[in-house]
Amino acid sequence: QANETKVSEVDPRDYTLWTENMFVFKSRSLTRILEELEIWYGVKVASAPRLENVKLTLITGKETSLEEVFRLINRS
């Protein structure tokens, strides 16, 4: 329904961590995460098509090197 309203409990820190220079990705597709990393680091990133819709949760500082971010993603 177009007029349907849903209420859910959220952690407000998830919506304010960007003010502390943090990346916050909760259950986001790898494609969406890589799009944001491309913008922040100024690089072009590609993933295997079979991984594009994989959902990940990642919270890290924006000062983290791209190499370290990829290590975190690979561990997931």
Secondary structure, 3 states (H helix, E strand, C coil): CCCCCCCCCCCCHHHHHHHHCEEEEEEEEHHHHHHHHHHHHCCCCCCCHHHCCCEEEEEEECCCCHHHHHHHHHHC
